[in-house]
Amino acid sequence: MPETKHERIGLGEKLGYGIGDLASGLILNFFGFFMFYYFVDLGGIAPAAIGIMLLITKLIDAATDPAMGLIADRTRTRWGRYRPYLLFGPIPLALAITLVFAAPGDLGETALLVWAYATYTLAMLAFTAVNVPYGGLLGVISPSSRQRANVTGFRMFFSAFGGILVGVLGTTLVRELGGGDEKLGILLTMSCIAAVSVFCLLTTFFTTKERVPPAGTNGSPWADIGVLVRSAPWIVVAIAAILGVTAIASRAATALFFYEYVVGDDGQPVFGILDRPALFLTGLALGQVTGVILGSALQRWFEKSHLLIFAGLLKSAMIVLFFFLPLDAIWPQTFVQYLVGIGFGMLMVLSYAMFTDIAEFIEWRSGRQMTALVIAASVFGVKFGIGVGSAIPGLVLEMTGFVPGAQQSETALLGIQLSFAIIPAAVMIPAAIAVMFYGIDRGVISKVESDLSARRARAV
């Protein structure tokens, strides 16, 4: 259907929707970079114990994320289906994420592990209650695939900007706010992130609009799930998203260990206020912004699936190149990490654009409107990738004999390198292979949009 027949989305609404993912970018990047370090190196918990905790909490997400999607799809309020959760959810989310790093200092190892399980599970439940409806909103903000892809670009830009802020300010704020107490600095920095997140999500609520009308009834939730898990396009993009995030999460969770134990970095700034870990994160995040811009622009001329394969292979190749650079090659490492970020940014913006296309494809083929469920299952995939990626260092470091705060053996140093480079590069290969079976091209999407527009017009 011609683009001119759809209500156009203004710049203010695109910015308003996009800034909501600044909250997610800040939260997930901070968790990914500091949580493993907080509980293992500062808290003294065995690496494998935290790794298993991260995996188990993701199994909980396997139930809660789709459940939240089903609930959101069936919500009917004067604010719409998805926007109400952006009004009532941000404050509970802010409290929950802060609680993770508020562990009393006198807890023993077992009690601290219980604290990690309880608070991180609560935090992820609160995140689900906000982030799944936020993702569902993207699917109904416009009936146009091109406009949704454009809005996705704004979303991914702000998500990447969250990574930049954590990269540029994260270690600095921890150092300055904590006054030498890293645990206190992490808690206070997360408190700042929580406050910013509330502002971002409320901004999204007040500036956006749902344009795709809800179906009269969605029928059986189990039937929705059955349709989704039999959808080949969703399966292959979910695999790519899971493995793409797994690679980045494993790398991020190991970065502080890499610089402390492999490089021997003393934590001093090397460029302005940035120390080497901060420069590493900033390079990734700047590359991610570049990748979002490239991915958003190039999909006008190339198939999204082809670009997704390219992005995964670029990311894998650059991680391998980083591994072979000298440890003191600060600026070559930063540039290569920037290229890793380009691949990651392209992968994320294309994945989320494809997920909304898949939601419409499923509605066109099955007659079932299940946007939030598709997004929820995709959010679970991303969170599962974060969980697996964060668990990999825990399991590998445990098996290779890592000892917190001690001089590491050659085997333990190899374990850090495995988690930081070799495993993240390897998992991108099956991701690229999976996307070859996507099967939804621009011609298919054009027909889907045209047919769905005609159906909705008849239903009015």
Secondary structure, 3 states (H helix, E strand, C coil): CCHHHCCCCCHHHHHHHHHHHHHHHHHHHHHHHHHHHHHHHHCCCCHHHHHHHHHHHHHHHHHHHHHHHHHHHCCCCCCCCCCHHHHHCHHHHHHHHHHHCCCCCCCCHHHHHHHHHHHHHHHHHHHHHHHHHHHHHHHHCCCCHHHHHHHHHHHHHHHHHHHHHHHHHHHHHHHHHHCCCHHHHHHHHHHHHHHHHHHHHHHHHHHCCCCCCCCCCCCCHHHHHHHHHCCHHHHHHHHHHHHHHHHHHHHHHHHHHHHHHHHCCCCCCCECCECHHHHHHHHHHHHHHHHHHHHHHHCCCCCHHHHHHHHHHHHHHHHHHHHHCCCCCHHHHHHHHHHHHHHHHHHHHHHHHHHHHHHHHHHHHHCCCCHHHHHHHHHHHHHHHHHHHHHHHHHHHHHCCCCCCCCCCHHHHHHHHHHHHHHHHHCHHHHHHHHCCCCCCHHHHHHHHHHHHHHHHHHC
